[in-house]
Amino acid sequence: MNPALSIRVLALCFGIFIMTDTPHAQTASNGLSVAAVEEVLNRSLAEKKGMSIYVGGQIINAIFVRRIDANTIEVRNQTFNRIIIRVDRIDAIAVA
């Protein structure tokens, strides 16, 4: 089974909202909708809501802090004060 599909199926089973690309939305090289990712990041920042970021088969639970540049974001969680993630490496992103 496709790992990206497995993540989406698992997320749907737990009722998590995953932002994926739509037919008319601008997409990044990883296939995610740029606008959808921005929406999740801004929601996390504004509401101080946690999110799950799926990167290379790993899950990073964190809160969005800031955008460093067009392809890099900074997040934090209880374990690490600063986590830097390349946006083009994100497989999926979810917010409760």
BELKA-V250567 format. One record per run of one state. SS is the DSSP state (H for helix, E for strand, L for the rest). FROM is the first residue (numbers start at 1). TO is the last residue. If there is no record, write none. Layout:
ss->SS from->FROM to->TO
ss->SS from->FROM to->TO
This chain:
ss->L from->1 to->2
ss->H from->3 to->13
ss->L from->14 to->16
ss->E from->17 to->18
ss->L from->19 to->26
ss->E from->27 to->27
ss->L from->28 to->32
ss->E from->33 to->33
ss->H from->34 to->47
ss->L from->48 to->50
ss->E from->51 to->55
ss->L from->56 to->57
ss->E from->58 to->69
ss->L from->70 to->71
ss->E from->72 to->76
ss->L from->77 to->82
ss->E from->83 to->86
ss->H from->87 to->89
ss->E from->90 to->95
ss->L from->96 to->96
